[in-house]
Amino acid sequence: MLAASIRGDLKGCGLTQDQIKDRVRKQFGGTSAAYAVSATHRGGADLDHLVALAECRPDVEALDIATGAGHTARAIAPNVSHVVVSDLTPEMLDTARAEMQAAGIHNVSFRLADAEELPFSGAVFDLVTCRIAPHHFSDPAQFAREVGRVLRPGGLFLLLDSTAPDDAEQDRWLNELEYRRDHSHVRSYTKLEWRRMLEGAGFSLEQAEDFPKTHDFDDWTRRSRMTARNRSDLEAWILSASPACLEQFWVEVVDGRVASFTDRKTLFKCRKS
C-alpha cells in the first residue's frame, strides 16, 4: 500500500514506488556533502535526546536507516557493540563512511538498503533508529513493518521526523512548502497518522516528544540546490500565506525577505511487542 492511501493529497501519489525512490536517489546523490555540514542534521536537542533514550549497552546491535551523512549512527556508535549504517543512496553512504573515518569510529558497517525492503534477516537488531527521513518514503507503513521484522522481541525503535499540524490548512501548507523546495518530499505525517502506522506494525508507543527546528531560509534552499528563480518564487509563495500559517511556522521576515521558519520534529520511542 502506498503512503498515498493514507491521505489523498500526497505529492508522490501519482508516481510508482520505484519512481519516488529514483527521485530520492537523484536528489540526495548530488547533495550528500551539504548534509554532512547541515546544522539541522548534524546536531541539536532532538539528536541528543534520541541518544539519551536509546538504552545503549555494550552488547547492543543497532541499525540506522536512511542514515544520510551518518550523524545519528555516529552519535550512537561509541555506546553500542556495532551499528549497521544504511541508506538508499550510494553517495550518502560514501559521505557517512568518510564522516565515521574522520571521527575515528570503527564499530560500524555500511549497507545499501531500501527502508521498505530491508536486506536483513528477522530479529537481528536490538535497536533501530531513523531520523529526519521518512517524509521521503513511498510507504511508511511498510517501513514500520520492516523495522518490526528485523527487531528482536522487546527491541527499541527510535523514529524522528517532521510532523504536520492537525489543522488541515497548516498540514497542506507545510507539505506544499516542502514539495516546492524538494520534489523528493512525499509527506510529513501528523502524529496521529504515525501512531496508527506504528501500532499497526506491532509497536507499543512509549513516548512522543516534539522538538522545534528553525531553518535558515537561504541555507535550507541552497542545500536542496534550488535555482535562484525557484527560490524567489518559493519566497513569494511563503509571503502570501495566511496569517495562521505564518504564525504556526514562525516565519521570520526581515526587510520584506523570508529569513527563517520553524517546523516540528517529533521523536517517537517505540517497543516491539
Secondary structure as UniProt FT lines:
FT   HELIX           3..5
FT   TURN            8..9
FT   HELIX           11..14
FT   HELIX           17..29
FT   TURN            30..31
FT   HELIX           32..36
FT   HELIX           39..42
FT   HELIX           45..53
FT   TURN            58..59
FT   STRAND          61..65
FT   TURN            68..70
FT   HELIX           71..76
FT   HELIX           77..79
FT   STRAND          82..87
FT   HELIX           90..103
FT   STRAND          108..112
FT   TURN            115..116
FT   STRAND          125..131
FT   HELIX           134..136
FT   HELIX           140..150
FT   STRAND          151..162
FT   HELIX           168..181
FT   TURN            183..184
FT   HELIX           191..200
FT   TURN            201..202
FT   STRAND          203..216
FT   HELIX           217..223
FT   TURN            224..225
FT   HELIX           228..239
FT   HELIX           243..248
FT   TURN            249..250
FT   STRAND          252..254
FT   TURN            255..256
FT   STRAND          257..272
//
